[in-house]
Amino acid sequence: MKHRHALPQLHGYQMITEGGLETSLVFHSGIDLPLFAAFKALETDAGIRAIDAWMRAFAELAVAERRGFIMDTPTWRASARWAAELGIGQDDLREIHREAVATLSNLRDAYETPASPFVISGTVGPQDDGYAPSTTLTAAQAATYHRPQVDWFAEFGADMVSAITITYAEEASGIAAAAKAAGMPVVISFTLETDGHLPSGEALADAIAAVDAATGGYPSYYMINCAHPDHFAHILDDGAWSARIMGLRANASRCSHAELDAAETLDDGDPAELGVLCAGLRRKLPNLTVIGGCCGTDLRHVSQMCRATRAA
């Protein structure tokens, strides 16, 4: 893997990620996702076609915009707790990770250009609910829990690990420790409530400081995901902690997590407005190099983010 461990986003490349794969599969493609597990879509021909078309569209956008593309494996819910609830054993789970990385490697071979480096990101999600966890892990417990996924990504050739929609600092610290033990670069993406705090009640600055203190600053950078810019723009300042945030995957909706959980229709917001809001955050996040979407977003939203940041 020619980009393995040499992350272009750390060296000045502007990168995109995808939008909200799960919400797109459910609301646009009509594909059932038990436990919101995107990898389950790969069990059907319709799901395979939908995910392939989704990834190719973002790959084409990246090349057209001369930006890099961080390709996330559809494994946010592919850890032991969720797999057990879905009746999936360890051997099958390992094969899901192998196939996910191999598929993205083929996509990279098909689309990557010198101006648009592609990065394979192995995605891990929280052990409990991504909005309102009912139980929490210690950092040591989290490291043990997440280590199998991290090791599979290292084994199969992913370039980095992305922990997405993390709700408290201890789990983030454990994931970072597991990645450090495996020699894998890791990115921690926290989700925020409408007041700009983590679901745990922690301030974002405090959570970043806690993870950096616990891991010797091991995460390559931090991100914010599954929140609308209006939910967190007010908490950002020019402190050193804000400089650690290099990525943003915003929600299209201004709804709270509780409202999103209960929603029966998709709130896809205003793509152009979301693009402008994300571009405006570059004044508060000087190291922002990775942009993309989360719940309710698709190619339209990320295209508008590219357009607005290019104009800015």
N, C-alpha and C positions, 0 to 999 in steps of 0.2 A: 504494500500500500504506500504509494509515493508520498502521501501527505501525512502519514501516520505520525502523530505527536508533533508535527510542525504546523500549528494552527495558523492559517493565514489571517484570521481576524485579529490575531495578536500583533500583526505586523502591518497594519494600516489598510488591509482590504475591507471594503464595505461588503457586507454579507446580508443575504436574506435567509429566512427560514420559511416554513409553510404557514398556512392559516390553521383554523380549527378543524383538524381531520375528523374527529369524532362527531362533532355537530354537523359537519357536511355530510358524512355518511348517513347519519340518522335522518336529517331533515331534508337534504337535497336528493340523496340516492335511495332513501327508503329502506336502508339496510339495518336490521336489528343488531344491536350491540349489547349483549348481556353484560352487566356490570361496567358498561361503557368501555369495553375492551376491544380496541380497534383490530387487534390481531385476529379476533374471531371472524372478521370479515373475510380473511384469507381462506376460509374453509369453503367458500362458494365462488363459482365463476363470476357472478355479478360483483361480489366484493373485490375479487382480484382485479377485475377490469376497472372498477371505480378507483381503487387506490393507485393503480398504474397510471390512469389518466390524470389523477390528482398530482402525482409526483412529477410526471412529464410536463404538465402545465407550469409548475413552479421552476423546473429546470430550464424550460424555454424562456421564462421571464428573466431568470438570472443571467442567461447568456445574452439576451437582448439588452439588458441593462448594464452589462459588463460588470456584474457583481458576482461575488462568490455565493455558494448555496450550501447551507448547513442542512443536510438531509437527516431527519430523525427517524429512527426505527419505530414502527407502530407497537411498541412494547411497554407503554406507560403502565398498563395493568398486567404485565406479564411477569409478576413476581410471585413468590410461593403462596402467600395468603390468598391472592385473587385466583391464581391457577387452581388451587385446591377447591375453592368455591365453584369453579367452572368444571371440575372433574378432570383436570389435566395433570398428568404425572410429570416427574422431573425429567425423564428422558425426552418426552415430547416437548416439554418447555425448552429444553436445550436446543432441540432441532428448530423450533420456532425462531430462536435467536440466530442460529446459523443461517437459516434461509433469509431472514430479514437483512442481515449484513450483506449476504451474497447478492441479493436483489439490488440493494443500493450501490454496491460495487459495479454491477452491470450498468446501472443508470449513469454512474459517473463515467464509465468508459464510453458511453454513447453520447454524452453531452458536454463534458468538461472542455474548456478552452484555456489557454494561458491567461486570458483576462478574467476568467470565471472559474476559480478553483472550487472544487466540490469537496465537502467534508462529511464523513459518515459519523453521525452522532448516535451512540447507543443510549436510548432513553430509559430512564427508570422513574417510577412514580412513587408516591408515598405509600407506606405500608397500610395506612388507614385512609379514611375519607379525605379527599383533596380539598374539601371546603370546611368541614367541621369534624375533625378527628375525635373519636370517643375514647381512644386510648393513645398513649404516647410511649415511645421507646427511649431508653438511654442511648447515648452515643455509641457505647459498646454493643448494645443490642442491635442498633441500626446497622452498624458495620457488619455484624454477623449475618443479619437478615439480607442485606443487599449484596453481599459479596458474591454469591453465585452469578447474578446477572452481570456484575462488573467483570468477573473472571471470564464469562462467555464472550463479552464484547472484546476483551483483550485477546482471547484465543482466536476469535474469528476475524479479527482485523479491523475493528472500528477504530476511528481516529481519536475519539474522545467519548466521555460519558456526560450526559446531561440529565440532571435531576430536576424534574419539572413539577411545578405546583406543590412545592414543599411548604409545610405549614408551621414548622417550629425549628429552632436552631439545633437541638440535639440530634434530630434525624439527619439534618444537613451535615452536621459534623461527622456522623457515622458513615454517611455515604462518601464524604471526602476522604475519610480514613481508609475505607475499603478501596477507593480508587488509588490512593497513594500506595497501598500495599501491593496493588496490581501493576503499578507503574503507568497508570492511565491518567491523562489530563481530565479534569472534571470541572463542570460548570454547575453552579447551584442557582436555580431559579425559584424565588419565593413568590407565593401568591399573597395578595393583599385584600383586605376588606375595604369598604367604602370610606373608612376613616384613614386609610393608609397604613394600618397596622396589620401584622400577620394574624391569621385566625387564632393563634395562641394568645394574642394580645401584645406580643412583643413589637417594639418599634423596629423598623427595617434596619436602621443604623446599628441598633444593639444586636440584632441577629447576625448581621455581617461581621461585626466586631467579635462576637462570641465564636463564630465558626473559624474565623482567622486565628483567634487566640488558641482554640483547641487543636488546630491542624497546622500551625506554623505558616498560615497564609497559603495553604496548598491549592485551593480552588484557583483555576486560571482567571476566572472572573465570575461576576454574579449577574443575574438577570431578574426581571420582574415579568410574571405572566399571569394570565387569567384575571386581569383587572383593567378597567377603563382608565385612560390617562387622568381624567378628572378625579379619580380616587386617590391618586398619589402625587400629582404634580406639586401639591402644596408642601409635601414633606421633604422635597429634594433641596439640597443646598450645595455650597461649594466646598464642603468638607472632603477629607480624604476618603471617607466611606462612599460618597457618591461617585468618586473616580473609579471605584471598584466595579461599578455597574456598567457593563459593556453591551448588554442585550435587553431587548424589550419585545415581548409577545403580548400585544394588547387585546382586550376584548372589544368587540364592536358595541356591546350593550353597556349602558350605565347601570343596569340592574345589579342588585346585591347578589352574593352567592346563593343566599336562601331563595331569592326570587328566581334566579336561573335554574335552581334545582327543581322548582315547582312548575316551571314554564312548560306548556304543551305546544307552543309555537316558537319559532326561531326569531330572535331579535337580532337582525344583522346590521342595525344602526345605519350610519351614513358613511360609506367608504371614503368619500372625499374629505369629510370633516375629520375622520379618524386619521387620515394621512397627514393633514395639517397639524393636528394635535401632537402626533408622534414626532413630526419634524420640529415642532416648537420645543420639545423636550431636549433637543440637542444642546440648547443653551444651558440647560441645567445638568446635562450628562455629557461632559466633554469627550468621554471615551466611548460613546455609543457607536458601535460598528455593526451590530447585529439587530435587524428589525424583522418582525413578522407578526402573525396574528395568533389569537387563541379562540375561545368560544365565539361562535357566530361569524367568524371571518373566513374569507376564501381568497381566491386570486384577485378579485376586484380590490379588496382592502390592501393587500400587500402591494399591488400595482400602484395604488394611490400613495402609499407610503414611499415608494421609490420615487414617484413623481414629485412629491412634496419635499423630500429630503434633497433631491437633485436641485430643485429650484432654490432651496435655502442655501 
